[in-house]
Amino acid sequence: MTRTHTVVLVEGLSDKAAVEALAGRRGRDLDAEGISLVAMGGATNIGTYIGRFGPPGRDLRLAGLCDAGEVGAFQRALERAGLGSGLDRSALEALGFFVCVADLEDELIRALGTAAVERVIDAGGELGSFRTLQKQPGWRERSTHDQLRRFMGSGSGRKIRYSGPLVAALDPDLVPRPLDALLAHL
């Protein structure tokens, strides 16, 4: 194994699986390139991981992916580590940290379109479960996009189970910008 020189911090295992899937589709072996993907178990853990792998710790090159709602936590942790001040999104991107509009599942659903996501769910044997969610009173009037986001977030391990297949279903020219930019940065 190549010695790690870059650590990519992602919120959870589904984000890690999506980055791995896209790297694989593009013929990249991140481990062999010295790039380690770390699922932090939530964005609020960013400070701990920057402390471990960034300037205060092993002083490795850092990059990452976060949800729009977690930008503040990332900004504060990066600033505390001495990696900038007043970090806006373009400054975050210059550091290698890319922001998903809502979350990565939202990005993938928008890139694929709802019909393609439903085909992936059907291939996973859960289209019936999704149809059941769509019939629930609280979800009947919501958009299919919103229903799909809810479906991905419900059920144990569903985000992890579908992140790779959703990335595999993407048209190579329609990879969500944050995911595409992260891999290009690496």
Secondary structure, 3 states (H helix, E strand, C coil): CCCCCEEEEECCHHHHHHHHHHHHHCCCCCCCCCEEEEECCCHHHHHHHHHHHCCCCCCCEEEEEEEHHHHHHHHHHHHHCCCCCCCCHHHHHHHCEEEECCCHHHHHHHHHCHHHHHHHHHHCCCHHHHHHHHHCCCCCCCCHHHHHHHHHHCCCCHHHHHHHHHHHHCCHHHCCHHHHHHHHHC
